[in-house]
Amino acid sequence: MKLTVTHTNFADSGLRTGIAKGWPAVLAGLKSYLETGQALPAESWDMAVG
């Protein structure tokens, strides 16, 4: 399966940067759930903050 996420029309570059940092965590969680049926632990969301 291939998933393409396109996120456009940001109000400013700061918003774009913030949202871009969150996508890896969202997609990692989705991948984990689809592969194992288990959600990632809450601590894994910390990767979106850095």
C-alpha positions as CSV (number, residue, x, y, z in Angstrom):
1,M,0.0,0.0,0.0
2,K,1.2,3.5,-0.7
3,L,-0.2,6.6,1.2
4,T,0.4,10.1,-0.1
5,V,-0.3,13.0,2.2
6,T,-0.5,16.4,0.6
7,H,-1.1,19.4,2.9
8,T,-1.3,22.8,1.2
9,N,-2.6,26.4,1.6
10,F,-1.0,27.3,4.9
11,A,-1.6,30.7,6.3
12,D,2.1,31.2,7.0
13,S,5.4,29.4,7.0
14,G,5.4,29.1,10.8
15,L,2.1,27.1,10.7
16,R,3.5,24.9,7.9
17,T,6.7,24.2,10.0
18,G,4.7,23.2,13.0
19,I,2.3,21.0,11.2
20,A,5.2,19.3,9.2
21,K,6.7,18.3,12.5
22,G,3.5,16.5,13.5
23,W,3.1,14.4,10.4
24,P,5.9,11.8,11.2
25,A,4.3,11.0,14.5
26,V,0.8,10.6,13.0
27,L,2.1,8.4,10.1
28,A,4.2,6.3,12.5
29,G,1.2,5.7,14.7
30,L,-0.9,4.7,11.7
31,K,1.8,2.3,10.4
32,S,2.1,0.7,13.9
33,Y,-1.6,0.3,14.2
34,L,-2.1,-1.2,10.8
35,E,0.8,-3.6,11.3
36,T,0.1,-4.7,14.9
37,G,-3.4,-3.5,15.8
38,Q,-1.8,-1.6,18.7
39,A,-1.5,2.1,19.1
40,L,2.0,3.6,19.8
41,P,2.5,4.6,23.4
42,A,1.9,8.3,24.2
43,E,5.6,8.9,24.6
44,S,6.2,8.3,20.9
45,W,4.3,11.6,20.2
46,D,7.3,13.4,21.7
47,M,9.1,13.1,18.3
48,A,6.6,15.7,17.0
49,V,7.7,18.3,19.6
50,G,11.4,18.4,18.9
